[in-house]
């Protein structure tokens, strides 16, 4: 995350054990210690790419798990982007065991209807294999910097 001071994301010892730990690769990031922010603004370019990549994975999971009507281009619609990031964080806290609150989980499930209403904009359904190039092009236009080929 973008903290005051120098950019040391590529220093392998940077952040070990402190609150500003580098999240590293999206695949091996330990969300139990630190969690991604709900928005991408304020992140360094590489971190933005990783944030969006993690959200892409979360959106694919949410679509499959809850049958959400995700539309192509959700990444360019601020309302959809924020709603999906918040929903992914909410679900993630229950999935990780961080939260164990049956009434809260039921509230999440009831709120899926409200989230669905936020996802109505757009005409084409989200198809990950088709939409990935447009998604990555959008990330480049936002100034995101792709990490090495082994982390995508």
C-alpha positions as CSV (number, residue, x, y, z in Angstrom):
1,X,0.0,0.0,0.0
2,X,1.1,3.5,-0.6
3,X,2.7,4.7,2.6
4,X,4.9,7.8,3.1
5,X,8.5,7.1,2.4
6,X,10.3,5.3,-0.4
7,X,8.9,2.6,-2.6
8,X,10.5,-0.6,-1.4
9,X,8.1,-3.2,-2.7
10,X,10.9,-5.1,-4.5
11,X,13.0,-5.4,-1.3
12,X,12.4,-9.0,-0.1
13,X,12.9,-8.1,3.6
14,X,10.6,-5.1,3.4
15,X,7.5,-5.3,5.6
16,X,8.2,-8.6,7.3
17,X,6.3,-8.3,10.5
18,X,5.3,-4.7,10.3
19,X,1.9,-3.2,9.5
20,X,3.0,-2.0,6.1
21,X,3.9,-5.4,4.8
22,X,4.0,-5.7,1.1
23,X,1.1,-8.0,0.0
24,X,3.3,-9.8,-2.5
25,X,1.8,-11.9,-5.2
26,X,-2.0,-12.1,-5.2
27,X,-1.8,-15.9,-5.1
28,X,0.4,-16.2,-2.0
29,X,-0.8,-13.2,-0.1
30,X,-1.9,-14.0,3.5
31,X,-5.1,-12.0,4.0
32,X,-5.2,-13.0,7.7
33,X,-2.4,-10.7,8.6
34,X,-3.2,-7.8,6.3
35,X,-6.1,-7.3,4.0
36,X,-6.4,-5.4,0.7
37,X,-8.1,-2.0,1.0
38,X,-11.6,-1.8,-0.5
39,X,-10.4,0.6,-3.2
40,X,-7.4,0.8,-5.5
41,X,-6.8,4.5,-5.3
42,X,-3.7,5.3,-3.3
43,X,-1.9,2.1,-4.2
44,X,1.4,2.0,-6.1
45,X,1.0,0.9,-9.8
46,X,2.2,-2.7,-9.1
47,X,-0.1,-3.0,-6.1
48,X,-3.0,-1.7,-8.2
49,X,-2.5,-4.5,-10.7
50,X,-2.4,-7.0,-7.9
51,X,-5.5,-5.5,-6.3
52,X,-7.5,-5.7,-9.5
53,X,-6.2,-9.2,-10.2
54,X,-7.4,-10.4,-6.8
55,X,-10.7,-8.7,-7.4
56,X,-11.0,-10.4,-10.8
57,X,-10.5,-13.8,-9.1
58,X,-13.0,-12.9,-6.4
59,X,-15.6,-11.7,-9.0
60,X,-15.3,-15.0,-10.8
61,X,-15.8,-16.9,-7.6
62,X,-18.8,-14.7,-6.6
63,X,-20.4,-15.1,-10.0
64,X,-20.1,-18.9,-9.8
65,X,-21.0,-19.3,-6.1
66,X,-23.9,-16.9,-5.9
67,X,-25.1,-16.8,-9.5
68,X,-24.6,-13.0,-9.6
69,X,-25.4,-11.4,-13.0
70,X,-22.0,-9.8,-13.5
71,X,-21.7,-7.7,-16.7
72,X,-18.8,-7.3,-19.0
73,X,-17.0,-4.1,-18.1
74,X,-17.7,-4.2,-14.4
75,X,-14.1,-3.0,-13.8
76,X,-14.9,0.3,-15.5
77,X,-18.1,1.0,-13.6
78,X,-17.3,2.6,-10.2
79,X,-20.5,1.5,-8.5
80,X,-20.1,-2.1,-9.6
81,X,-16.4,-2.1,-8.8
82,X,-16.9,-0.8,-5.2
83,X,-19.9,-3.1,-4.7
84,X,-18.0,-6.2,-5.8
85,X,-14.9,-5.3,-3.8
86,X,-17.0,-4.8,-0.6
87,X,-18.9,-8.1,-1.2
88,X,-15.7,-10.0,-1.8
89,X,-14.3,-8.6,1.4
90,X,-17.4,-9.5,3.3
91,X,-17.5,-13.1,1.9
92,X,-13.8,-13.4,2.5
93,X,-14.1,-12.7,6.2
94,X,-16.7,-15.5,6.6
95,X,-14.8,-17.9,4.4
96,X,-11.5,-17.4,6.4
97,X,-13.2,-17.9,9.7
98,X,-12.4,-14.4,10.8
99,X,-16.1,-13.9,11.3
100,X,-18.4,-16.6,12.7
101,X,-21.7,-14.9,12.9
102,X,-24.7,-16.8,11.5
103,X,-27.1,-13.7,11.6
104,X,-24.4,-11.7,9.8
105,X,-24.0,-14.4,7.2
106,X,-27.7,-14.5,6.6
107,X,-27.7,-10.7,6.2
108,X,-25.0,-11.1,3.6
109,X,-27.1,-13.6,1.7
110,X,-30.2,-11.4,1.9
111,X,-28.2,-8.4,0.7
112,X,-27.2,-10.3,-2.5
113,X,-30.5,-9.0,-3.9
114,X,-29.4,-5.4,-3.3
115,X,-25.9,-6.1,-4.8
116,X,-27.6,-7.6,-7.9
117,X,-29.5,-4.4,-8.4
118,X,-26.2,-2.5,-8.4
119,X,-24.9,-4.8,-11.1
120,X,-27.6,-4.2,-13.7
121,X,-25.7,-1.7,-15.8
122,X,-24.2,-3.2,-18.9
123,X,-25.7,-5.4,-21.7
124,X,-23.2,-8.2,-22.2
125,X,-22.7,-10.9,-19.6
126,X,-19.2,-11.2,-18.1
127,X,-17.2,-14.0,-19.8
128,X,-13.8,-14.2,-18.1
129,X,-12.0,-15.8,-21.1
130,X,-13.4,-13.2,-23.5
131,X,-13.1,-10.2,-21.2
132,X,-9.6,-10.6,-19.7
133,X,-7.9,-8.6,-22.6
134,X,-10.3,-5.7,-22.1
135,X,-9.8,-5.8,-18.4
136,X,-6.0,-5.7,-18.7
137,X,-6.2,-2.9,-21.2
138,X,-8.3,-0.9,-18.7
139,X,-5.7,-1.6,-16.0
140,X,-3.0,-0.2,-18.2
141,X,-5.1,2.9,-18.8
142,X,-5.4,3.4,-15.1
143,X,-1.6,3.3,-14.7
144,X,-1.4,-0.1,-13.2
145,X,1.9,-1.9,-13.6
146,X,1.8,-5.6,-14.3
147,X,4.2,-7.7,-12.2
148,X,6.4,-10.3,-13.7
149,X,4.7,-13.0,-15.9
150,X,4.8,-15.6,-13.1
151,X,2.4,-13.5,-10.8
152,X,-0.5,-13.1,-13.2
